[in-house]
Amino acid sequence: MSDPNAPKRSLSAYMFFANEQRDIVRAENPGIAFGQIGKLLGERWKALDETGKAPYEAKAEADKKRYEMEKAEYLKNQS
């Protein structure tokens, strides 16, 4: 059982992209099935070039640093 006070893991660049784009995909495809949303998001992510992915990778890198700092603080307080 995991500790509910433990820091939340960092998100990947794809997850930042998916969270931002999910409502757009739903709006463009009314009545779309849940599984199809993920498929379309995956296709859009693959279609992005490095420049398109860069902002999401920057967010992921910042979130990774946040997680590592919170994790270190959490572990320090566990002892």
Phi, psi and omega in degrees: 000130182274155181282123180294343179272353179295149180294147178287140180297158179284154178267150176280166177301319179299319181294323175298317178298311183298317180298324181285324187268342187306311182294327178295314179298317178299317181294323181283341183228074182302138178077010182295143178287151182307312181298327180290330178300312179299321180296314179295319178298318178299318179295318179295321179296315180296329182285343180288143173271182182301322180295320179292326181277340186307313181297325180287324177292326177294318177296319180295320179295317178295320180291326177296318178296318177301313181297315181297321178292314180295322180294316179298317179296316179299313181293324179297322181280351179280336184283000000 
